Amino acid sequence: MLSGEALDIAFALRSLIGALTHGDGPTMEALREAARLSQAEFESGLEELESIGFAVIDRETASEARVIVLPPLQVYLEDLENQGSEDF
């Protein structure tokens, strides 16, 4: 399970780029603002997402660093949203 900070960032990423998108992402500053976290909380949560392969920071291809969403993050969030929605 993700920490609160990482989960806030994950849902902010999804709201900024859409539920089915991966391989793209917002600038780090836009994401931090959308997640409404302090700088320390943002860095901690982002490090967690990177460490488990949910996102990477692209500092090479743009003038501003971007947080790139990887497919496992979208699958994880989809699973979270669908928990408990099964009718028995």
ROSE-4610 file (N, C-alpha, C; in Angstrom, 1 decimal, always signed):
// ROSE-4610
residu = [M/M/M/L/L/L/S/S/S/G/G/G/E/E/E/A/A/A/L/L/L/D/D/D/I/I/I/A/A/A/F/F/F/A/A/A/L/L/L/R/R/R/S/S/S/L/L/L/I/I/I/G/G/G/A/A/A/L/L/L/T/T/T/H/H/H/G/G/G/D/D/D/G/G/G/P/P/P/T/T/T/M/M/M/E/E/E/A/A/A/L/L/L/R/R/R/E/E/E/A/A/A/A/A/A/R/R/R/L/L/L/S/S/S/Q/Q/Q/A/A/A/E/E/E/F/F/F/E/E/E/S/S/S/G/G/G/L/L/L/E/E/E/E/E/E/L/L/L/E/E/E/S/S/S/I/I/I/G/G/G/F/F/F/A/A/A/V/V/V/I/I/I/D/D/D/R/R/R/E/E/E/T/T/T/A/A/A/S/S/S/E/E/E/A/A/A/R/R/R/V/V/V/I/I/I/V/V/V/L/L/L/P/P/P/P/P/P/L/L/L/Q/Q/Q/V/V/V/Y/Y/Y/L/L/L/E/E/E/D/D/D/L/L/L/E/E/E/N/N/N/Q/Q/Q/G/G/G/S/S/S/E/E/E/D/D/D/F/F/F]
num = [1/1/1/2/2/2/3/3/3/4/4/4/5/5/5/6/6/6/7/7/7/8/8/8/9/9/9/10/10/10/11/11/11/12/12/12/13/13/13/14/14/14/15/15/15/16/16/16/17/17/17/18/18/18/19/19/19/20/20/20/21/21/21/22/22/22/23/23/23/24/24/24/25/25/25/26/26/26/27/27/27/28/28/28/29/29/29/30/30/30/31/31/31/32/32/32/33/33/33/34/34/34/35/35/35/36/36/36/37/37/37/38/38/38/39/39/39/40/40/40/41/41/41/42/42/42/43/43/43/44/44/44/45/45/45/46/46/46/47/47/47/48/48/48/49/49/49/50/50/50/51/51/51/52/52/52/53/53/53/54/54/54/55/55/55/56/56/56/57/57/57/58/58/58/59/59/59/60/60/60/61/61/61/62/62/62/63/63/63/64/64/64/65/65/65/66/66/66/67/67/67/68/68/68/69/69/69/70/70/70/71/71/71/72/72/72/73/73/73/74/74/74/75/75/75/76/76/76/77/77/77/78/78/78/79/79/79/80/80/80/81/81/81/82/82/82/83/83/83/84/84/84/85/85/85/86/86/86/87/87/87/88/88/88]
x = [+0.8/+0.0/+0.9/+0.5/+1.3/+1.0/+2.0/+1.9/+0.9/+0.4/-0.6/+0.0/+1.2/+1.9/+1.9/+2.4/+2.5/+1.2/+0.2/-1.2/-1.8/-1.5/-1.9/-1.3/+0.0/+0.7/+0.1/-0.1/-0.6/-2.0/-2.9/-4.2/-4.1/-3.2/-2.9/-2.4/-1.5/-1.0/-2.1/-2.9/-4.0/-5.0/-5.3/-6.2/-5.6/-4.3/-3.6/-3.5/-3.3/-3.0/-4.1/-5.0/-6.1/-5.8/-6.9/-6.8/-6.1/-6.1/-5.5/-4.2/-3.6/-2.4/-1.2/-0.1/+1.2/+2.2/+3.4/+4.5/+4.5/+3.7/+3.6/+3.4/+3.5/+3.3/+3.5/+3.1/+3.2/+4.6/+4.9/+6.1/+6.0/+7.2/+7.2/+6.5/+6.7/+6.0/+4.5/+4.0/+2.5/+2.0/+2.7/+2.3/+2.3/+3.3/+3.4/+2.2/+1.9/+0.8/-0.6/-0.7/-2.0/-2.1/-1.0/-1.1/-1.2/-1.0/-1.1/-0.3/+0.9/+1.8/+3.0/+3.6/+4.8/+5.9/+7.0/+8.1/+8.6/+8.8/+9.3/+8.4/+7.1/+6.1/+6.1/+6.2/+6.2/+7.4/+8.6/+9.8/+9.8/+9.3/+9.2/+8.2/+7.0/+6.0/+6.5/+7.2/+7.7/+8.8/+9.6/+10.7/+10.1/+9.0/+8.4/+7.8/+7.1/+6.6/+7.7/+8.8/+9.9/+10.5/+10.6/+11.3/+10.5/+9.2/+8.4/+8.0/+8.6/+8.4/+7.0/+6.4/+5.2/+5.4/+6.5/+6.8/+8.3/+8.7/+10.1/+10.2/+11.3/+11.5/+12.3/+11.8/+12.5/+13.1/+14.4/+15.1/+15.9/+15.8/+16.7/+16.0/+14.7/+14.1/+13.4/+13.2/+12.5/+13.2/+12.9/+13.6/+13.2/+12.0/+11.6/+11.4/+11.9/+11.7/+10.2/+9.9/+8.6/+8.5/+7.3/+7.1/+6.3/+6.9/+6.3/+5.6/+4.4/+3.6/+3.9/+4.1/+4.3/+3.1/+2.9/+1.6/+1.2/+2.2/+1.8/+1.0/+1.3/+0.5/-0.9/-1.2/-2.6/-3.3/-2.7/-3.3/-3.6/-2.6/-2.8/-4.0/-4.1/-5.2/-6.5/-6.5/-7.8/-8.2/-7.3/-7.6/-8.2/-7.5/-8.0/-9.4/-9.7/-11.0/-12.1/-11.7/-12.7/-12.8/-12.1/-12.2/-13.6/-14.2/-15.5/-16.6/-16.4/-17.4/-18.1/-17.5/-18.1/-19.4/-20.4/-21.7/-21.7/-22.0/-22.1/-23.5]
y = [-1.2/+0.0/+1.2/+2.2/+3.5/+4.3/+5.1/+6.1/+7.2/+8.0/+9.0/+10.0/+10.4/+11.3/+10.8/+9.5/+8.9/+8.7/+8.4/+8.2/+9.5/+10.6/+12.0/+12.3/+12.0/+12.3/+11.4/+10.2/+9.3/+9.7/+10.1/+10.6/+12.0/+12.8/+14.1/+13.8/+12.9/+12.5/+12.1/+11.2/+10.7/+11.8/+12.7/+13.8/+14.7/+14.9/+15.8/+15.2/+13.9/+13.3/+12.3/+11.9/+11.0/+9.6/+8.8/+7.4/+6.4/+6.6/+5.6/+6.0/+7.1/+7.6/+7.1/+6.8/+6.5/+6.9/+7.1/+7.5/+9.0/+9.7/+11.2/+11.7/+12.9/+13.5/+15.0/+15.6/+17.0/+17.4/+18.7/+19.1/+18.9/+18.8/+18.5/+19.6/+20.8/+21.9/+21.9/+21.6/+21.5/+20.3/+19.3/+18.1/+18.4/+19.1/+19.4/+20.3/+21.3/+22.2/+21.4/+20.5/+19.7/+18.8/+18.2/+17.3/+18.0/+19.3/+20.2/+19.6/+19.3/+18.8/+19.8/+19.7/+20.5/+20.0/+20.7/+20.2/+18.9/+18.8/+17.6/+16.4/+16.6/+15.5/+15.1/+16.1/+15.8/+15.0/+15.4/+14.6/+13.2/+13.0/+11.7/+10.8/+11.3/+10.6/+10.2/+11.2/+11.0/+9.9/+10.0/+9.0/+7.6/+7.5/+6.2/+5.7/+6.5/+6.1/+5.7/+6.4/+6.0/+4.6/+4.4/+3.2/+2.0/+2.1/+0.9/+0.8/+1.7/+1.6/+2.1/+3.1/+3.7/+5.0/+5.6/+6.8/+7.0/+7.8/+8.2/+9.7/+10.3/+11.7/+11.9/+12.6/+12.9/+14.2/+14.3/+15.5/+15.8/+14.9/+15.0/+15.7/+15.4/+15.7/+17.1/+17.7/+19.0/+20.0/+21.2/+22.2/+22.2/+21.7/+21.5/+20.0/+19.5/+18.1/+17.7/+16.5/+16.0/+14.7/+14.4/+13.1/+12.3/+11.2/+10.3/+9.2/+9.0/+7.9/+6.6/+5.5/+4.2/+3.4/+2.4/+1.6/+1.0/+0.5/-0.1/+0.8/+2.1/+3.1/+3.1/+3.1/+3.2/+1.9/+0.8/-0.5/-0.5/+0.0/+0.0/+0.9/+2.1/+3.0/+2.5/+1.8/+1.2/+0.1/-0.7/-1.7/-1.1/+0.0/+0.7/+1.2/+1.8/+2.3/+1.3/+0.1/-1.0/-1.9/-1.7/-2.6/-2.4/-3.5/-3.4/-3.2/-3.1/-2.8/-4.1/-5.2/-6.5/-6.8/-7.1/-7.6/-9.1/-9.6/-11.0/-11.5]
z = [+0.0/+0.0/+0.0/-0.8/-0.8/+0.4/+0.7/+1.8/+1.3/+2.3/+1.9/+0.9/+1.1/+0.1/-1.3/-1.4/-2.7/-3.3/-2.5/-3.0/-3.5/-2.8/-3.2/-4.5/-4.7/-5.9/-7.1/-6.8/-7.8/-8.3/-7.5/-7.9/-8.6/-8.2/-8.8/-10.3/-10.4/-11.7/-12.6/-12.1/-12.9/-13.3/-12.4/-12.8/-13.8/-13.8/-14.8/-16.1/-16.2/-17.5/-18.0/-17.2/-17.6/-17.1/-17.1/-16.6/-17.4/-18.7/-19.6/-20.2/-19.8/-20.3/-19.5/-20.2/-19.6/-20.5/-20.0/-20.8/-21.0/-20.3/-20.3/-18.9/-18.7/-17.4/-17.3/-16.2/-16.0/-15.5/-15.4/-14.8/-13.3/-12.7/-11.3/-10.5/-10.9/-10.2/-10.3/-11.5/-11.7/-10.9/-10.8/-10.0/-8.5/-8.1/-6.6/-6.3/-7.1/-6.8/-6.9/-7.8/-7.9/-6.7/-6.2/-5.1/-3.7/-3.7/-2.5/-1.3/-1.6/-0.6/-0.4/+0.8/+1.1/+0.2/+0.1/-0.7/-0.2/+1.1/+1.7/+1.5/+1.7/+1.5/+0.0/-0.9/-2.3/-2.7/-2.2/-2.5/-2.0/-0.8/-0.2/-1.0/-1.3/-2.1/-3.5/-4.1/-5.5/-5.5/-4.5/-4.3/-4.2/-3.4/-3.2/-4.5/-5.3/-6.6/-7.5/-7.5/-8.4/-7.9/-6.6/-6.1/-6.4/-6.7/-7.0/-8.4/-9.3/-10.7/-11.2/-10.4/-10.9/-11.7/-11.5/-12.2/-12.3/-13.3/-13.4/-13.7/-13.3/-13.5/-14.8/-15.8/-17.0/-16.9/-16.7/-16.6/-17.9/-18.9/-20.1/-21.3/-21.6/-22.8/-22.8/-21.7/-21.6/-20.8/-20.9/-20.2/-18.7/-18.4/-17.0/-16.8/-15.6/-15.3/-15.3/-15.8/-15.9/-15.1/-14.5/-13.9/-14.9/-15.3/-16.3/-15.6/-16.0/-15.4/-16.2/-15.4/-16.0/-15.9/-16.8/-16.7/-15.4/-14.6/-13.3/-12.4/-12.5/-11.6/-12.0/-13.3/-13.8/-13.4/-13.5/-13.1/-11.6/-10.8/-9.3/-8.9/-9.5/-9.2/-9.7/-10.8/-11.3/-10.3/-9.8/-8.8/-7.5/-7.1/-5.9/-6.0/-7.2/-7.4/-7.5/-8.0/-8.2/-7.0/-5.9/-4.7/-4.1/-3.8/-3.2/-4.1/-5.4/-6.3/-6.9/-6.5/-7.0/-6.3/-7.0/-6.4/-6.3/-5.1/-4.9/-4.9]
